[in-house]
């Protein structure tokens, strides 16, 4: 039996992708925002596709803000961009 690929939904586009193709953003229990490359960080996570254009979509429709129930500072988007490279 083939191994099941974990699928996650991109909060910006609503599409499902294998977990490996997405970037996990976490709101830690302390309320900090972090990019989670391991996918194992403690806290409330949301996934976005590793694609520059998706960042713009997420910013425009406040997808990450809604998913994590917290404001996303402008400098954090830079961190997200760098993590996608």
C-alpha positions in Angstrom: 0.0 0.0 0.0 1.5 3.4 -1.0 2.3 5.8 1.8 -0.4 8.5 2.4 0.8 12.0 1.5 -0.3 14.5 4.1 -2.4 17.2 2.4 -3.0 20.7 3.8 -5.1 23.6 2.6 -3.4 26.9 1.6 -5.2 29.7 3.6 -4.7 32.2 0.7 -6.0 30.2 -2.2 -8.1 27.5 -0.5 -6.4 24.8 -2.6 -5.1 21.6 -1.2 -1.4 20.6 -1.6 1.0 18.1 -0.2 2.4 19.4 3.0 5.9 19.6 1.5 4.8 22.3 -1.0 3.5 24.6 1.7 5.1 26.9 4.2 3.8 26.7 7.8 3.3 29.9 9.7 2.8 29.6 13.4 1.3 31.8 16.1 3.1 30.5 19.2 1.3 30.2 22.6 3.2 33.4 23.5 1.5 35.1 20.5 4.6 35.5 18.4 4.6 34.8 14.7 7.1 32.4 13.3 7.9 30.7 10.0 8.0 27.0 10.8 10.3 25.1 8.4 10.0 21.8 10.4 6.2 21.8 10.6 6.5 20.7 14.2 6.6 24.0 16.1 4.2 24.5 19.0 1.2 26.7 18.4 -1.6 27.5 16.0 -0.4 26.9 12.4 -1.6 28.0 9.0 -0.2 27.0 5.6 0.5 29.0 2.5 1.8 27.8 -0.8 5.5 28.5 -1.5 4.9 31.1 -4.2 5.5 34.8 -4.3 2.1 35.6 -5.9 0.3 33.8 -3.0 1.9 36.2 -0.5 0.1 39.1 -2.3 -3.2 37.2 -2.3 -2.8 36.4 1.4 -2.1 40.0 2.2 -5.0 41.3 0.1 -7.6 39.0 1.5 -6.2 39.0 5.1 -6.1 35.1 4.9 -3.2 34.7 7.4 -4.7 37.3 9.7 -8.0 35.4 9.8 -6.4 32.0 10.0 -4.1 32.9 12.9 -6.5 35.5 14.5 -3.7 38.0 14.9 -2.3 41.0 13.0 0.5 40.3 10.5 3.2 43.1 10.6 4.7 44.2 7.3 8.2 43.0 8.3 6.9 39.5 8.9 5.9 39.2 5.2 9.6 39.8 4.4 10.5 36.8 6.7 7.9 34.7 4.8 9.4 35.8 1.4 12.9 34.8 2.5 11.7 31.5 3.9 10.3 30.6 0.5 13.6 31.0 -1.3 
